């Protein structure tokens, strides 16, 4: 008798389970793909790996990178749409991966006092440790170690030519997607699938800030949309009035957060503009290495320097030469040098016949 009851109730349970599963699937189908991706384990990013014969395209799926194909140089949006199977409307952004062979990696040991101004300090170190002038390079860094007893820090510095970055950005924008990161990586396994995890490896710091602001606004709108969908779907079961009141209560908070995010985005853009202006002004100043190179080329074989100081817009040199007057003419012809003045009178050594000189050379904008 008990067995008969089991045979009768089991199909009913299966039917109810199938109905409930169908209801859940229908509810999930109402949520757009873009909203689903907000709550997924990875952002919807496209990776464009620049290679000698073209651009390899990959896309994040289920927390891993999947290779979609290759694009020839100069390809347009239609070619990209053919690879990803749709237009680019749902893509969160593009990650540009530059060839690792074009990067220069150095480990530096610096005083611990420079850590608060590390990016500024590295601008000076780039010219000393890489073949690139600081104004013609993009760099990222990571702290490798700290030695508190010695008062030093170890820094892993990665540098790529700025021209390489600036040529890659318009090439990807021409495909109809916006670059959110430019980086160097050895392989697909070396790339995280979340944009937030790419920030400390990104050579273009301004783009992620804008993308992050958009991501916050999109997340707020996604939460509001999903709350409305759930409230409408379960209205036969839950009390609709309470759900509606809760959504209305959350609206001012969400609006305030969205306005705060927009204000932060505007402040970030203003700071970025100020930094760009400072870097542009600094790039226009003469490099100390180039000034010394010009000085070295101007000195004849019969001239020896015994003192040199660069700073406060002038270069002071002191030494001995066969003819101080001839040396003045050679120095005035050096690019970047202004007028040459005599710091002290020229005197001749009676023992070897050489003239002792001290010149003050105007060098606009020079700093040590």
Secondary structure, 3 states (H helix, E strand, C coil): CHHHHHHHHHHHHHHHHHHHHHHHHHHHHCCCHHHHHHCCCCCCEEEEEEECCEEEEEEEECCEEEEEEEECCCCCHHHHHHHHCCCCCCCCEEEEEECHHHCEEEEEEEEHHHHHHHHHHHHHHHHHHCCCCHHHEEEEEEEEEEECCCCEEEEEEEEEEHHHHHHHHHHHHCCCCCEEEEEECCCHHHCCCCHHHHHHHCCCHHHHHHHHHHHHHHHHHHHHHHHHHHHHHCCCCCCHHHHHHHHHHHHHHHHHHHHHHHHHHHHHHHHHHHHHHHHHHHHHCCCHHHHHHHHHHHCCCCCEEEEEEEECCEEEEEEEECCHHHHHHHHHCCCCCCCEEECCCCEECCCCCCEEEEEEEECCCCCC
